[in-house]
Amino acid sequence: MNDTTDKQLQLPEKITAIKECNFVTWSTANDLSAEFMQYFDDVRIPVVGIRHVRQWGVQVDDERAIPGHERTSIEDEELWEIVLEAKDGSNYEVNSRFVDPAPEI
């Protein structure tokens, strides 16, 4: 599996579990289309990589940019992308909130 995360970065518990088992299942709280999910195995989806992404927030100090919201601040967001292997061998990146570590078989 390709690990493109920073070696000094502490992985969240869920991401560590995914990294250790190398397989995921769809989480019950995902809003992915059924058509997209059909590209993957029904029971255990192979994980070929994990990627850490920081989506930078924004701070606006100018009321002209967003009227009525001077000093607006949007926090940075830490995202974890899981690279999945489809049945046909192609790879797709999904947000980690859409998957859970697969149970052992």
Sequence and secondary structure as in RCSB ss.txt:
>XXXX:A:sequence
MNDTTDKQLQLPEKITAIKECNFVTWSTANDLSAEFMQYFDDVRIPVVGIRHVRQWGVQVDDERAIPGHERTSIE
DEELWEIVLEAKDGSNYEVNSRFVDPAPEI
>XXXX:A:secstr
 EE S TTS   HHHHHHHHH EEEE TT    HHHHTTS SS EEEEEEEEEEE  EEE  TTTSTT TTEEE 
 EEEEEEEEE TTS EEEEEGGGEEE    
